[in-house]
């Protein structure tokens, strides 16, 4: 679960950066610039460990590009992408 939250956090940060670079949003309310992750992570070191693991996983997703054309390849992808973290929740 924590790893998926870290992946989600990275995706949100990337999307927010892209949106801020291309569109200027006018709002009357200030949006938070920092998120309080204390309820998710016990320390910065724990967050950094998850972040580093997620960044390492991104390269692995590229290995599956263009290869999901048979049952074994699809099985291998599902094992990597979904089932490897099911027991850690």
N, C-alpha and C positions, 0 to 999 in steps of 0.2 A: 504494500500500500504506500509506504513511504517513498519508494522508488518511483511509483507512478505520479505521486505528488511532485516530486522533483522534476520529472519529465514535463509535467503540466506547467510548473513554474518556469522552466526554461522556455517552453513554447510561448507562454504569456509574455515573458520578458522580450522575446524576439519579435512577437507581433506588436507589442506596445512600442518598441523601438522603431519598427517599420512604419507604424501608423503616425508616430510623432514626426518622423522625418518627411512624410509626404503630405499630411493634412494638419492644418492648424485648427484645433478645436477651441471654440469659444464657449466657456461655461461660466456661470455665476458662482458655482461652488468650486472650491479647490479640491483636487483629487490628491490622495496621499502619495507622497513620493517614495516613502519607505513602507514596507510591509512588516508587520510584527509576526515573526515566525516562531516566537517562543512557545506557542501552543503545539507546534509540530516538531520542532527540533530542540534538543536539550542544550546544544551549544553550536557555535559557529563551525567548529571542527566537524561535527556530525553532519551539518548541512554541506560543508565543503566535500566531505567524503561521498555523499550522495550525488552532488553536482559532478564531481570527477567521474564517478561511475556512469552517470547518464551521458556525459560527453564522450566517454569511451564506447558506449553502446551505439551512438549515432553512426559511427563508421561501420559498424557491423550490419546496420540496416541496408547499407549500400551493397553489401555482398549478395543480397537477395533480389536486387533489381534485375528484372528480365529473366529470372530463373524459376518463377512460380508456375511452371507449365506441366508439372507431374505431381502425383500424390506424395512422393517422398520429399520433394522440395517444399511443398505446402506444409507437410507435417513438421519438417525441420524449422521452417519459419515460425509456425505456431508455437513450437516448443521454445524457441528463442524469445519471441515477442510477448507471449501471454503466460505460458504455463510455468516458466522457470521461477516466477515470483509468487505463484499462487500459495505455496506453503509458508511464505514469509509474512503474510498479512497478519 
